[in-house]
Amino acid sequence: MSVWDDLVGQERVVEQLTTAARAARATVAAGRTSTGAYAAEPGVNASLMTHAWLFTGPPGAGQTTAARAFAAALQCTSPDLDLGGVPGCGFCDGCHTVLSGSHADVKYVRTDGLSIGVGDMRALVLRAASYPTGGRWSVILVDAAHRLTEAAANALLKGVEEPSPRTVWLLCAPSVQDVLPTIRSRCRLLVLRTPAAEAVADMLVRRDGVEPETARIAALAGQGDVERARRLAVDEQARARRLDVLRIPLEVADIGGCLAAAQRLVDTAKADAEALAETQDAKESDDLKAAYGAVEGSRAPRGMAGAAKELEKRQKSRATRTRRETLGVALLDLLGFYRDVLAVQLGSTGALANEDQRPALGRVAASGTPENTLRRMEAVLACRRAMDRNVDPLLAVEAMTVALRAG
C-alpha cells in the first residue's frame, strides 16, 4: 500500500509531490554546490524541490495526510527507486517509521490546545539548523500552522527564510490567508480540493470494508471531509450524534425547544471533552509523577509543582479545543442540512449531503421560504463566528437556535 493511497481525489497534488520527492532524492545523490544551491543532475529539474511547503484546502481534504505522505516519500528507501519506482512505497523502513511517527528525522508538531507558542517554535527552529541523523532530510511538519501565535510565527519566519541545506518545512493551514504573508511568500503552495463523494465512498468500501450504501450515505454526509466520512461509516456513536443534531430544525418550534436543543448540543460537546480527559489527563499526570520520581504520600520533588501547573494549563486548553471542535462539527452538519433545504426549495436535482433525511428536509422546506433558509444559514455561521471570539458556547448556541425559530 503506497503512502499516497489515503489522498482521495488529489491526483494533481500527488503528481507534484512525487515529482518533488524524485528531485529531492536526486539532490541528495548529487550533493550540494558551495553556494548551497541544488546541484544539477541530468534529467532532473532541481527547482521542483524546495525547502518549505504550505498545504491548504477545505476541512478534511487531507492537508496533513498529504504532508505526512510527502515526508515519508522523502525518507523512502525502497530498492525500486533505482528502477524508476515512485517514492513513498509504504513498505520500506523509511516509510513505515514516518507513518508510525517514530522516524528520528521527522518532527510532527500538533497542539492539543488553542495555539502553538513561541517557546515550542524556537526549539523547532534550533532543531531545523541541524543535519538529519539517519534519513536523507530533516522534516518538520507543522499541523494547524494557523494556530501559531504572532511571536511563534515570527520565530518560524527565521527558520524558513534561512533554511538549513537538508531541512524541509511542511506547513498545514485551512487557507493561505491564515498564514503570515512573509511566511507564505517563502513557501511553495499546494491547494487540495474537495474530493468527490463517489471517490470517498469507493475508498470506504475498499479500505474499510464498509457496505456500499452505508459508504455512500457517509461520503455525502461528510461533505468532502474524508475523516468525517470514515467516522460516520464505522462509528455508530458518530452517526447517532449527527442524527441528534439534524433533529434541531424540527425542534425549534417554541422557545422551550430552542433552549433545550442548545443545552443538549453544548452538553454533548462537554461530555466529549470529559471523556477525553478521563483517559488522557490521568495518564499524563501519572507519567509526570513517574518522570520526577514522585512517591505517593511523600513531598513532591523539586520542580514538579511548576511542571504540574503547566500540564494542567495544557489540559484545560485541550478540553476547550475539544468542546469547540465538537460544536464545530455539529454546526457544519446543521449548515449542510439547511443548504439541502435550500436546494429542495429551489428545485435542485443534484445529490444532497443528507440524502437519508429527505422527509425531514421536505418538511422544513415546505414550512418556509428560501429567504427564511438563508437567514437560518446565516444564524449558524454567526454562531461559529461568536465562538471564535470566545463567546460562551451556551449563549452562542441559544442565540442561534432562537434565530432558527424566527427564520
C-alpha positions as CSV (number, residue, x, y, z in Angstrom):
1,M,0.0,0.0,0.0
2,S,1.5,3.3,-1.1
3,V,1.7,6.3,1.2
4,W,-0.4,8.2,-1.3
5,D,-3.4,5.8,-1.1
6,D,-5.2,7.9,1.6
7,L,-5.2,11.0,-0.5
8,V,-8.6,10.7,-2.0
9,G,-9.3,12.7,-5.2
10,Q,-6.0,14.6,-5.1
11,E,-4.2,13.2,-8.2
12,R,-2.7,16.5,-9.2
13,V,-1.2,17.1,-5.7
14,V,0.2,13.5,-5.7
15,E,1.8,14.0,-9.0
16,Q,3.5,17.3,-7.8
17,L,4.7,15.7,-4.6
18,T,6.1,12.5,-6.2
19,T,7.9,14.6,-8.8
20,A,9.4,16.8,-6.0
21,A,10.4,13.7,-4.0
22,R,12.3,12.4,-7.0
23,A,14.1,15.7,-7.4
24,A,14.9,15.6,-3.7
25,R,16.4,12.2,-4.0
26,A,18.5,13.2,-7.0
27,T,19.6,16.3,-5.0
28,V,20.9,14.2,-2.1
29,A,22.7,11.8,-4.5
30,A,24.3,14.7,-6.4
31,G,25.3,16.7,-3.3
32,R,25.4,20.5,-2.9
33,T,27.3,23.2,-4.6
34,S,29.5,25.5,-2.5
35,T,26.8,28.2,-2.6
36,G,24.1,25.9,-1.2
37,A,22.1,25.7,-4.4
38,Y,20.8,22.3,-5.6
39,A,23.3,20.6,-7.7
40,A,22.3,19.7,-11.2
41,E,21.8,16.2,-12.4
42,P,20.9,15.0,-16.0
43,G,17.2,14.7,-16.4
44,V,16.3,16.3,-13.0
45,N,14.9,19.7,-12.6
46,A,16.2,20.8,-9.1
47,S,13.7,23.6,-8.9
48,L,10.9,21.0,-8.4
49,M,12.1,20.7,-4.8
50,T,12.1,23.5,-2.3
51,H,12.8,23.9,1.5
52,A,9.3,25.0,2.6
53,W,5.8,23.9,1.5
54,L,2.3,25.2,2.5
55,F,-0.6,22.7,2.2
56,T,-4.0,24.3,2.2
57,G,-7.6,23.2,1.4
58,P,-11.1,22.8,2.8
59,P,-11.5,21.0,6.1
60,G,-10.9,17.2,5.8
61,A,-9.5,17.4,2.3
62,G,-6.2,15.9,3.6
63,Q,-3.6,18.6,4.1
64,T,-1.9,16.8,7.0
65,T,-2.3,13.4,5.2
66,A,-0.6,14.9,2.1
67,A,2.2,16.4,4.2
68,R,2.9,13.2,6.1
69,A,2.9,11.2,2.8
70,F,5.4,13.6,1.3
71,A,7.6,13.3,4.5
72,A,7.5,9.5,4.0
73,A,8.4,9.8,0.3
74,L,11.4,12.0,1.2
75,Q,12.6,9.3,3.5
76,C,11.7,6.3,1.3
77,T,14.4,3.7,0.9
78,S,12.7,1.3,-1.4
79,P,15.1,-0.5,-3.8
80,D,12.6,0.0,-6.5
81,L,13.6,3.7,-6.7
82,D,16.7,2.8,-8.6
83,L,14.5,1.2,-11.2
84,G,12.2,4.3,-11.5
85,G,9.7,3.4,-8.8
86,V,7.5,6.0,-7.2
87,P,8.8,7.5,-3.9
88,G,6.6,6.5,-1.0
89,C,6.3,2.8,-1.3
90,G,4.7,2.4,2.1
91,F,6.6,-0.8,2.9
92,C,10.2,0.2,3.5
93,D,11.7,1.1,6.9
94,G,11.7,4.9,6.0
95,C,8.0,5.0,5.0
96,H,7.0,2.8,7.9
97,T,8.7,4.8,10.6
98,V,7.4,8.1,9.3
99,L,3.8,6.9,9.1
100,S,4.1,5.5,12.6
101,G,5.6,8.7,14.0
102,S,8.9,7.1,15.1
103,H,11.3,8.4,12.4
104,A,14.2,10.3,14.1
105,D,14.4,12.9,11.4
106,V,10.7,13.7,11.1
107,K,9.2,16.0,13.7
108,Y,5.4,16.2,13.8
109,V,4.1,19.3,15.6
110,R,0.4,19.4,16.6
111,T,-1.0,21.3,19.6
112,D,-3.8,19.9,21.7
113,G,-4.5,23.5,22.9
114,L,-5.7,26.6,21.1
115,S,-2.3,27.8,19.9
116,I,1.3,27.0,19.3
117,G,3.6,29.1,21.5
118,V,6.9,30.8,20.7
119,G,8.9,28.6,23.0
120,D,7.9,25.4,21.0
121,M,8.7,27.2,17.7
122,R,12.1,28.4,18.8
123,A,13.0,24.9,19.8
124,L,11.9,23.7,16.3
125,V,13.9,26.4,14.5
126,L,17.0,25.3,16.5
127,R,16.4,21.7,15.5
128,A,16.0,22.7,11.9
129,A,19.5,24.1,11.8
130,S,21.0,20.6,12.3
131,Y,21.6,17.9,9.6
132,P,19.5,14.7,9.6
133,T,20.9,11.9,11.8
134,G,20.0,9.0,9.6
135,G,17.5,9.9,6.9
136,R,18.0,12.0,3.8
137,W,16.2,15.0,5.1
138,S,15.2,16.6,8.3
139,V,11.5,17.2,8.0
140,I,9.4,19.4,10.3
141,L,5.6,19.0,9.8
142,V,3.6,21.7,11.5
143,D,-0.1,20.8,11.6
144,A,-2.5,23.7,12.1
145,A,0.0,26.4,11.3
146,H,-2.8,28.9,11.6
147,R,-2.7,28.3,15.3
148,L,0.7,29.9,15.7
149,T,0.8,32.9,17.9
150,E,2.2,36.1,16.4
151,A,5.5,35.6,18.3
152,A,5.7,31.9,17.2
153,A,5.0,32.9,13.6
154,N,7.9,35.4,13.7
155,A,10.2,32.7,15.1
156,L,9.1,30.3,12.3
157,L,9.9,33.0,9.8
158,K,13.5,33.0,11.0
159,G,13.8,29.3,10.2
160,V,12.0,29.5,6.9
161,E,13.9,32.4,5.5
162,E,17.3,31.0,6.5
163,P,16.9,27.3,5.7
164,S,19.3,24.6,6.5
165,P,20.5,22.8,3.4
166,R,18.9,19.5,4.4
167,T,15.7,20.7,6.2
168,V,12.2,20.8,4.8
169,W,9.3,22.6,6.4
170,L,5.8,21.3,5.8
171,L,3.1,23.7,7.0
172,C,-0.7,22.9,7.0
173,A,-3.4,25.5,7.2
174,P,-7.0,25.9,6.1
175,S,-6.2,28.7,3.6
176,V,-3.2,30.8,2.5
177,Q,-4.7,33.8,4.2
178,D,-4.3,32.1,7.6
179,V,-0.5,32.3,7.3
180,L,1.6,35.4,7.6
181,P,2.4,36.9,4.2
182,T,6.1,36.8,5.0
183,I,5.9,33.1,5.6
184,R,3.7,32.1,2.7
185,S,5.8,34.1,0.3
186,R,8.7,31.7,1.1
187,C,6.7,28.5,0.7
188,R,5.5,26.6,-2.3
189,L,1.8,26.5,-2.2
190,L,-0.3,23.3,-2.7
191,V,-4.1,23.6,-2.7
192,L,-6.1,20.5,-2.1
193,R,-9.6,20.3,-3.5
194,T,-12.8,18.8,-2.0
195,P,-12.8,15.2,-3.1
196,A,-15.9,13.8,-4.9
197,A,-18.4,11.9,-2.8
198,E,-18.1,8.9,-5.2
199,A,-14.3,8.8,-4.6
200,V,-14.7,8.9,-0.8
201,A,-17.3,6.2,-0.9
202,D,-15.1,4.0,-3.0
203,M,-12.3,4.4,-0.6
204,L,-14.5,3.5,2.4
205,V,-15.6,0.3,0.6
206,R,-12.1,-0.7,-0.4
207,R,-10.1,0.3,2.6
208,D,-12.5,-0.1,5.5
209,G,-14.9,-2.8,4.2
210,V,-18.0,-0.6,4.6
211,E,-21.2,-1.7,2.9
212,P,-21.7,0.3,-0.4
213,E,-24.9,2.0,0.7
214,T,-23.5,3.0,4.1
215,A,-20.4,4.3,2.4
216,R,-22.4,6.4,0.0
217,I,-24.5,8.0,2.8
218,A,-21.4,8.6,4.9
219,A,-19.5,10.1,2.0
220,L,-22.3,12.5,1.2
221,A,-22.8,13.5,4.9
222,G,-19.1,14.0,5.2
223,Q,-19.3,16.9,2.7
224,G,-15.8,16.4,1.4
225,D,-14.2,15.7,4.8
226,V,-12.6,12.2,4.4
227,E,-12.0,11.6,8.1
228,R,-15.5,12.7,9.0
229,A,-17.0,10.4,6.4
230,R,-14.9,7.5,7.8
231,R,-16.1,8.1,11.3
232,L,-19.7,8.2,10.1
233,A,-19.2,5.0,8.2
234,V,-17.6,2.9,11.0
235,D,-18.7,4.7,14.3
236,E,-22.3,4.1,15.4
237,Q,-22.0,6.8,18.1
238,A,-20.9,9.4,15.5
239,R,-23.9,8.6,13.3
240,A,-26.2,8.9,16.4
241,R,-24.8,12.3,17.2
242,R,-25.3,13.5,13.7
243,L,-28.9,12.4,13.7
244,D,-29.3,14.2,17.0
245,V,-28.1,17.4,15.5
246,L,-30.3,17.1,12.4
247,R,-33.3,16.9,14.7
248,I,-32.8,20.5,15.8
249,P,-34.6,22.2,12.8
250,L,-37.7,20.2,13.8
251,E,-37.4,21.0,17.5
252,V,-37.2,24.8,17.4
253,A,-41.0,25.5,17.2
254,D,-41.0,27.2,20.5
255,I,-38.6,28.9,22.9
256,G,-38.5,25.9,25.2
257,G,-37.5,23.7,22.3
258,C,-34.8,26.2,21.3
259,L,-33.2,26.3,24.7
260,A,-33.4,22.5,25.2
261,A,-31.8,21.9,21.8
262,A,-29.0,24.3,22.6
263,Q,-28.4,22.8,26.1
264,R,-28.2,19.3,24.6
265,L,-25.7,20.4,21.9
266,V,-23.4,22.0,24.5
267,D,-23.7,19.1,26.9
268,T,-22.7,16.7,24.2
269,A,-19.6,18.7,23.5
270,K,-18.8,18.9,27.2
271,A,-19.2,15.1,27.5
272,D,-16.7,14.6,24.7
273,A,-14.1,16.8,26.4
274,E,-14.6,15.0,29.7
275,A,-14.3,11.5,28.1
276,L,-11.0,12.5,26.6
277,A,-9.9,14.0,29.9
278,E,-10.7,10.7,31.8
279,T,-8.4,8.7,29.6
280,Q,-5.6,11.2,28.6
281,D,-5.3,13.5,31.6
282,A,-4.8,10.8,34.1
283,K,-2.1,9.1,32.0
284,E,-0.3,12.4,31.6
285,S,-0.4,13.1,35.3
286,D,0.9,9.6,36.1
287,D,3.7,10.0,33.5
288,L,4.7,13.3,35.1
289,K,4.9,11.8,38.5
290,A,7.0,8.9,37.2
291,A,9.4,11.3,35.4
292,Y,10.0,13.2,38.7
293,G,10.2,10.1,40.8
294,A,7.2,11.2,43.0
295,V,6.1,8.7,45.6
296,E,2.5,8.6,46.9
297,G,2.1,10.3,50.2
298,S,5.5,12.0,50.2
299,R,6.5,15.5,49.4
300,A,6.6,16.5,45.7
301,P,10.1,16.6,44.3
302,R,11.7,19.9,43.4
303,G,10.4,21.4,40.2
304,M,7.4,19.1,40.0
305,A,4.9,21.7,41.1
306,G,5.7,24.1,38.2
307,A,5.5,21.2,35.7
308,A,2.2,20.0,37.1
309,K,0.8,23.6,36.8
310,E,1.9,23.8,33.2
311,L,0.4,20.4,32.4
312,E,-2.9,21.4,34.0
313,K,-2.9,24.5,31.8
314,R,-2.4,22.5,28.7
315,Q,-5.1,20.0,29.7
316,K,-7.6,22.8,30.2
317,S,-6.7,24.3,26.8
318,R,-7.2,20.9,25.2
319,A,-10.6,20.5,26.8
320,T,-11.7,23.9,25.5
321,R,-10.5,23.0,22.0
322,T,-12.3,19.6,22.1
323,R,-15.6,21.3,23.0
324,R,-15.1,23.8,20.2
325,E,-14.3,21.1,17.7
326,T,-17.3,19.0,18.7
327,L,-19.6,22.0,18.4
328,G,-17.9,23.0,15.1
329,V,-18.7,19.6,13.6
330,A,-22.3,19.9,14.8
331,L,-22.7,23.3,13.2
332,L,-21.3,22.1,9.9
333,D,-23.9,19.3,9.9
334,L,-26.6,21.8,10.7
335,L,-25.3,24.2,7.9
336,G,-25.3,21.3,5.5
337,F,-28.9,20.4,6.4
338,Y,-30.2,24.0,5.7
339,R,-28.2,24.0,2.4
340,D,-30.0,20.9,1.4
341,V,-33.3,22.6,2.4
342,L,-32.5,25.5,0.2
343,A,-31.7,23.1,-2.7
344,V,-35.1,21.4,-2.3
345,Q,-36.9,24.8,-2.2
346,L,-35.1,25.9,-5.4
347,G,-35.9,22.6,-7.2
348,S,-32.3,21.3,-7.5
349,T,-32.0,17.8,-8.9
350,G,-28.4,17.2,-7.7
351,A,-27.4,14.9,-4.9
352,L,-27.9,16.2,-1.3
353,A,-25.5,15.9,1.5
354,N,-28.3,14.5,3.7
355,E,-30.0,12.1,1.3
356,D,-31.1,9.9,4.2
357,Q,-33.0,12.8,5.7
358,R,-35.3,13.5,2.7
359,P,-38.6,13.5,4.7
360,A,-37.2,16.0,7.3
361,L,-35.8,18.2,4.5
362,G,-39.1,18.2,2.8
363,R,-41.0,19.2,6.0
364,V,-38.6,22.1,6.8
365,A,-38.6,23.2,3.1
366,A,-42.4,23.3,3.0
367,S,-42.6,25.3,6.2
368,G,-40.7,28.4,5.0
369,T,-39.2,30.2,2.0
370,P,-35.7,30.3,0.6
371,E,-35.2,33.7,2.3
372,N,-36.0,32.0,5.7
373,T,-33.5,29.3,4.9
374,L,-30.8,31.8,4.0
375,R,-31.3,33.7,7.3
376,R,-31.1,30.4,9.2
377,M,-27.8,29.6,7.5
378,E,-26.5,33.0,8.4
379,A,-27.5,32.3,12.0
380,V,-25.4,29.1,12.0
381,L,-22.4,31.0,10.6
382,A,-22.9,33.8,13.2
383,C,-22.7,31.2,15.9
384,R,-19.4,29.9,14.6
385,R,-18.0,33.4,14.5
386,A,-19.2,34.1,18.0
387,M,-17.4,31.0,19.4
388,D,-14.2,32.1,17.5
389,R,-14.5,35.3,19.5
390,N,-14.7,33.3,22.8
391,V,-18.4,33.9,23.4
392,D,-19.8,31.5,25.9
393,P,-20.8,28.4,23.9
394,L,-24.2,28.0,25.5
395,L,-25.1,31.7,24.9
396,A,-23.9,31.5,21.3
397,V,-25.9,28.3,20.6
398,E,-29.0,29.6,22.3
399,A,-28.9,32.7,20.2
400,M,-28.6,30.5,17.1
401,T,-31.5,28.2,17.9
402,V,-33.8,31.2,18.7
403,A,-32.8,32.7,15.3
404,L,-33.5,29.4,13.6
405,R,-37.0,29.5,15.1
406,A,-37.5,33.1,13.8
407,G,-36.4,32.2,10.3
